[in-house]
Amino acid sequence: MFSSNVIENIPAWFNNSGPGADCIISTRVRLARNLAGHQFPVQASLSERKDIFNEVTEAVKNIPQCKKFTCLNFSDIERVNQQFLFEKRVVSGELINSDGDRGAVYDFNSHVSIMINEEDHIRMQCMDSGFQPDEVWAVLNEIDDEMGKSVGYAYDGKWGFLTSCPTNSGTGFRISFLMHLPGLVLTKTIDSVLSGASQMGLSARGFFGEHSDVVGNFFQLSNQATMGACESEFLRSTKDIINKITDYEYKARRRILKDAKNELEDKVYRSYGILKYARTLELDEFLNLTSAIRFGIECGILKNINVEMLNRMILLCLPAHMELYFKTVIQREEMSSIRADMVKKFLPEIIGK
């Protein structure tokens, strides 16, 4: 159902255009909201979920910023298309695994998306490349205000916005940063840094978000608390911690380049060799190897490699992207060899001969 330009389009959060994108891949702000007078999605009947879906999609039509957005009901599309939107970070895995009428309203560049009938009736988010917390919050705050004019939010004067999970109540506000931290990993300081971040109220997840393992030295860091302060306070405190982690990462990179540059170059070029000549590449291995290539670019070792092309390769080598790109179902046992063949075609475009 998706055209080739949609499949190959690099989403806004992954286009390497934002400030500090050599360390902070993307910034995301998310708000959880529910409609007054309705059961939470997990308790709602299929009929009520349909009513909620229709009410929210009608409300979105009244939001000026969303006039040209695409609206999809997941009960009407195949799972591979749902998985594709998950890989683009338009939707969550929880939405895919839900039942009944649910889906998303989103823009072409995956900059803004509104999930309907996930854990909450509404999960809206704005994502962009690099370190842009104030910018993405400004965009989402306006959309939230416009949405609130058309629907009645479930709100309590004492507890704030009411959510399916109590840990999201209050503001319903989460800000997260997808960070590439190979310097901290290689200097073996990542555990202490993440432990310190946890003590200051941040949680760490993997590349694919909640419930995912860490691969490719990607860490998604977000605020844990959503109650007890306003959005601007959560924004400020989280920004401060992320800035400190970024400083630690840059210091680690400088230390590696000073004390172990030869070892780093060896790691980078070995990774390139495996990527170029491997006959099979499992997804986790692929992401770990491309992390070394990315680090080589960020440290100036690979001067002729284009990060945007690297990002395009990463996306197109994800399972649903591959199936839609080739317009066929790919069996699990075939995926790794087809991925290796795709990488061979990409690498000459990046490095040349």
C-alpha positions as semicolon CSV with decimal commas, in nm:
position;residue;x (nm);y (nm);z (nm)
1;M;0,000;0,000;0,000
2;F;0,300;0,232;0,043
3;S;0,464;0,389;-0,261
4;S;0,839;0,362;-0,322
5;N;0,901;0,723;-0,222
6;V;0,731;0,659;0,113
7;I;0,931;0,340;0,171
8;E;1,264;0,505;0,089
9;N;1,191;0,837;0,260
10;I;1,416;0,913;0,556
11;P;1,199;1,026;0,849
12;A;1,268;1,364;1,008
13;W;1,407;1,207;1,326
14;F;1,671;1,007;1,135
15;N;1,794;1,250;0,870
16;N;2,102;1,371;1,063
17;S;2,012;1,738;1,013
18;G;1,959;1,852;1,371
19;P;2,204;2,008;1,617
20;G;2,431;1,756;1,789
21;A;2,308;1,470;1,569
22;D;2,651;1,305;1,582
23;C;2,560;1,200;1,938
24;I;2,188;1,269;1,984
25;I;2,014;1,097;1,695
26;S;1,668;1,233;1,775
27;T;1,446;1,410;2,026
28;R;1,090;1,302;2,095
29;V;0,814;1,450;2,309
30;R;0,506;1,239;2,376
31;L;0,176;1,316;2,549
32;A;-0,076;1,061;2,681
33;R;-0,442;1,167;2,679
34;N;-0,780;1,001;2,728
35;L;-1,136;1,101;2,649
36;A;-1,372;1,171;2,937
37;G;-1,667;0,934;2,962
38;H;-1,495;0,636;2,796
39;Q;-1,327;0,323;2,929
40;F;-0,953;0,299;2,879
41;P;-0,871;0,101;2,561
42;V;-0,772;-0,214;2,750
43;Q;-1,118;-0,222;2,912
44;A;-1,325;-0,085;2,626
45;S;-1,543;-0,308;2,410
46;L;-1,476;-0,329;2,038
47;S;-1,778;-0,107;1,980
48;E;-1,651;0,158;2,219
49;R;-1,303;0,144;2,067
50;K;-1,464;0,215;1,729
51;D;-1,649;0,515;1,873
52;I;-1,326;0,646;2,025
53;F;-1,138;0,602;1,698
54;N;-1,403;0,793;1,506
55;E;-1,422;1,072;1,764
56;V;-1,047;1,126;1,766
57;T;-1,006;1,115;1,388
58;E;-1,288;1,368;1,350
59;A;-1,119;1,594;1,605
60;V;-0,786;1,572;1,419
61;K;-0,956;1,711;1,107
62;N;-1,013;2,036;1,298
63;I;-0,644;2,080;1,382
64;P;-0,483;2,318;1,131
65;Q;-0,138;2,157;1,162
66;C;-0,282;1,815;1,071
67;K;-0,483;1,901;0,759
68;K;-0,256;1,702;0,525
69;F;-0,190;1,408;0,756
70;T;-0,253;1,046;0,662
71;C;-0,505;0,852;0,873
72;L;-0,488;0,472;0,892
73;N;-0,711;0,227;1,076
74;F;-0,496;-0,075;1,157
75;S;-0,796;-0,307;1,134
76;D;-0,791;-0,233;0,760
77;I;-0,422;-0,284;0,675
78;E;-0,187;-0,584;0,671
79;R;0,054;-0,645;0,956
80;V;0,363;-0,579;0,740
81;N;0,235;-0,226;0,682
82;Q;0,179;-0,183;1,054
83;Q;0,532;-0,309;1,121
84;F;0,665;-0,066;0,862
85;L;0,515;0,226;1,056
86;F;0,667;0,085;1,374
87;E;1,009;0,086;1,209
88;K;0,949;0,447;1,106
89;R;0,860;0,516;1,474
90;V;0,518;0,641;1,377
91;V;0,354;0,383;1,605
92;S;0,448;0,156;1,893
93;G;0,460;-0,222;1,914
94;E;0,173;-0,209;2,163
95;L;-0,054;-0,053;1,902
96;I;0,023;-0,330;1,653
97;N;-0,060;-0,599;1,907
98;S;-0,392;-0,442;2,011
99;D;-0,735;-0,538;1,878
100;G;-1,021;-0,360;1,706
101;D;-1,024;-0,010;1,564
102;R;-0,692;0,157;1,633
103;G;-0,435;0,333;1,425
104;A;-0,249;0,655;1,362
105;V;-0,269;0,996;1,203
106;Y;0,074;1,115;1,085
107;D;0,266;1,333;0,843
108;F;0,487;1,223;0,553
109;N;0,816;1,278;0,736
110;S;0,714;1,101;1,060
111;H;0,763;1,433;1,238
112;V;0,425;1,427;1,414
113;S;0,202;1,128;1,477
114;I;-0,109;1,065;1,683
115;M;-0,177;0,707;1,789
116;I;-0,537;0,614;1,868
117;N;-0,641;0,333;2,104
118;E;-0,296;0,225;2,211
119;E;-0,258;0,199;2,592
120;D;-0,443;0,532;2,607
121;H;-0,702;0,677;2,372
122;I;-0,449;0,927;2,239
123;R;-0,070;0,910;2,228
124;M;0,060;1,208;2,034
125;Q;0,427;1,267;1,962
126;C;0,665;1,498;1,779
127;M;1,014;1,382;1,678
128;D;1,303;1,554;1,509
129;S;1,672;1,504;1,442
130;G;1,935;1,601;1,697
131;F;1,891;1,796;2,020
132;Q;1,565;1,990;1,979
133;P;1,361;1,957;2,300
134;D;1,213;2,307;2,300
135;E;1,127;2,295;1,931
136;V;0,944;1,961;1,936
137;W;0,761;2,051;2,257
138;A;0,639;2,377;2,104
139;V;0,494;2,189;1,806
140;L;0,323;1,924;2,017
141;N;0,191;2,168;2,275
142;E;0,004;2,357;2,003
143;I;-0,149;2,037;1,864
144;D;-0,250;1,929;2,214
145;D;-0,423;2,263;2,272
146;E;-0,610;2,233;1,942
147;M;-0,714;1,875;2,016
148;G;-0,845;1,982;2,356
149;K;-1,086;2,222;2,185
150;S;-1,263;1,934;2,008
151;V;-1,260;1,655;2,266
152;G;-1,309;1,646;2,641
153;Y;-0,995;1,514;2,809
154;A;-1,016;1,293;3,118
155;Y;-0,873;1,530;3,378
156;D;-0,877;1,552;3,757
157;G;-0,797;1,867;3,952
158;K;-0,573;1,674;4,190
159;W;-0,419;1,406;3,969
160;G;-0,401;1,589;3,638
161;F;-0,454;1,400;3,310
162;L;-0,583;1,050;3,381
163;T;-0,408;0,764;3,202
164;S;-0,440;0,389;3,177
165;C;-0,109;0,340;3,357
166;P;-0,063;0,555;3,672
167;T;0,303;0,618;3,585
168;N;0,185;0,838;3,296
169;S;-0,071;1,040;3,491
170;G;-0,031;1,405;3,583
171;T;0,116;1,573;3,277
172;G;0,123;1,263;3,055
173;F;0,450;1,414;2,934
174;R;0,756;1,217;2,831
175;I;1,061;1,347;2,656
176;S;1,314;1,101;2,519
177;F;1,643;1,120;2,337
178;L;1,784;0,848;2,112
179;M;2,159;0,868;2,169
180;H;2,457;0,700;2,005
181;L;2,710;0,640;2,283
182;P;2,996;0,421;2,150
183;G;3,260;0,624;2,336
184;L;3,108;0,546;2,674
185;V;3,064;0,181;2,577
186;L;3,424;0,139;2,457
187;T;3,569;0,313;2,764
188;K;3,346;0,093;2,983
189;T;3,191;0,392;3,159
190;I;2,841;0,347;3,019
191;D;2,710;0,157;3,323
192;S;2,811;0,425;3,570
193;V;2,671;0,701;3,348
194;L;2,337;0,523;3,305
195;S;2,325;0,446;3,677
196;G;2,373;0,814;3,753
197;A;2,105;0,908;3,501
198;S;1,865;0,663;3,664
199;Q;1,924;0,818;4,004
200;M;1,839;1,156;3,851
201;G;1,509;1,026;3,710
202;L;1,587;0,894;3,361
203;S;1,519;0,546;3,228
204;A;1,718;0,379;2,949
205;R;1,584;0,159;2,669
206;G;1,715;0,018;2,343
207;F;1,698;0,129;1,979
208;F;1,339;0,012;1,933
209;G;1,211;0,170;2,255
210;E;1,029;0,006;2,541
211;H;1,105;-0,364;2,603
212;S;1,388;-0,365;2,346
213;D;1,750;-0,461;2,400
214;V;2,040;-0,226;2,341
215;V;2,199;-0,279;1,998
216;G;2,433;-0,062;1,796
217;N;2,530;0,143;2,103
218;F;2,191;0,320;2,077
219;F;2,026;0,420;2,403
220;Q;1,685;0,584;2,438
221;L;1,677;0,797;2,754
222;S;1,355;0,947;2,889
223;N;1,208;1,099;3,205
224;Q;1,048;0,854;3,447
225;A;0,819;1,087;3,643
226;T;0,521;1,259;3,482
227;M;0,361;1,393;3,800
228;G;0,473;1,647;4,060
229;A;0,597;1,914;3,821
230;C;0,488;2,095;3,506
231;E;0,601;2,006;3,155
232;S;0,857;2,288;3,139
233;E;1,025;2,162;3,458
234;F;1,047;1,806;3,328
235;L;1,181;1,946;3,001
236;R;1,448;2,154;3,173
237;S;1,569;1,885;3,412
238;T;1,589;1,621;3,139
239;K;1,776;1,857;2,907
240;D;2,035;1,921;3,179
241;I;2,102;1,550;3,227
242;I;2,124;1,483;2,853
243;N;2,373;1,767;2,813
244;K;2,592;1,610;3,081
245;I;2,576;1,268;2,916
246;T;2,664;1,425;2,582
247;D;2,969;1,591;2,739
248;Y;3,078;1,255;2,885
249;E;3,043;1,093;2,543
250;Y;3,251;1,359;2,368
251;K;3,521;1,332;2,634
252;A;3,527;0,954;2,589
253;R;3,564;0,994;2,213
254;R;3,854;1,236;2,252
255;R;4,020;0,993;2,494
256;I;3,985;0,706;2,248
257;L;4,123;0,911;1,960
258;K;4,418;1,017;2,174
259;D;4,503;0,685;2,341
260;A;4,363;0,415;2,113
261;K;4,319;0,556;1,764
262;N;4,485;0,261;1,593
263;E;4,255;0,016;1,774
264;L;3,953;0,225;1,684
265;E;4,050;0,241;1,316
266;D;4,099;-0,136;1,320
267;K;3,750;-0,184;1,465
268;V;3,594;0,051;1,210
269;Y;3,757;-0,107;0,906
270;R;3,699;-0,462;1,030
271;S;3,330;-0,373;1,065
272;Y;3,328;-0,234;0,713
273;G;3,491;-0,552;0,583
274;I;3,234;-0,777;0,747
275;L;2,946;-0,564;0,621
276;K;3,079;-0,564;0,268
277;Y;3,171;-0,930;0,236
278;A;2,938;-1,115;0,474
279;R;2,700;-1,365;0,316
280;T;2,446;-1,332;0,599
281;L;2,369;-1,050;0,845
282;E;2,129;-1,089;1,133
283;L;1,962;-0,766;1,238
284;D;2,141;-0,723;1,572
285;E;2,480;-0,792;1,416
286;F;2,402;-0,553;1,133
287;L;2,311;-0,270;1,374
288;N;2,624;-0,331;1,582
289;L;2,847;-0,319;1,275
290;T;2,685;-0,005;1,137
291;S;2,737;0,155;1,478
292;A;3,112;0,117;1,427
293;I;3,081;0,273;1,080
294;R;2,882;0,562;1,227
295;F;3,146;0,609;1,497
296;G;3,413;0,613;1,227
297;I;3,226;0,889;1,048
298;E;3,171;1,087;1,368
299;C;3,542;1,065;1,458
300;G;3,661;1,161;1,110
301;I;3,811;0,822;1,027
302;L;3,580;0,757;0,732
303;K;3,578;1,092;0,558
304;N;3,395;0,995;0,239
305;I;3,094;0,827;0,399
306;N;2,758;1,001;0,401
307;V;2,562;0,955;0,724
308;E;2,231;1,006;0,547
309;M;2,309;0,713;0,316
310;L;2,408;0,504;0,616
311;N;2,075;0,586;0,778
312;R;1,890;0,501;0,457
313;M;2,066;0,165;0,445
314;I;1,976;0,093;0,808
315;L;1,607;0,164;0,751
316;L;1,581;-0,033;0,427
317;C;1,745;-0,333;0,594
318;L;1,478;-0,353;0,864
319;P;1,235;-0,646;0,810
320;A;0,915;-0,467;0,705
321;H;1,106;-0,218;0,491
322;M;1,272;-0,509;0,312
323;E;0,945;-0,685;0,237
324;L;0,779;-0,370;0,107
325;Y;1,089;-0,270;-0,089
326;F;1,098;-0,607;-0,269
327;K;0,716;-0,637;-0,271
328;T;0,723;-0,993;-0,143
329;V;0,704;-1,193;0,176
330;I;1,053;-1,282;0,297
331;Q;1,089;-1,591;0,512
332;R;1,282;-1,551;0,837
333;E;1,563;-1,782;0,721
334;E;1,607;-1,578;0,401
335;M;1,612;-1,236;0,567
336;S;1,977;-1,236;0,676
337;S;2,116;-1,331;0,333
338;I;1,899;-1,078;0,149
339;R;2,009;-0,812;0,398
340;A;2,374;-0,894;0,328
341;D;2,313;-0,858;-0,047
342;M;2,144;-0,521;0,007
343;V;2,436;-0,394;0,214
344;K;2,683;-0,488;-0,060
345;K;2,491;-0,265;-0,300
346;F;2,485;0,026;-0,057
347;L;2,845;0,028;0,059
348;P;3,006;0,114;-0,278
349;E;2,770;0,414;-0,292
350;I;2,897;0,523;0,049
351;I;3,269;0,451;0,024
352;G;3,342;0,387;-0,341
353;K;3,647;0,201;-0,468
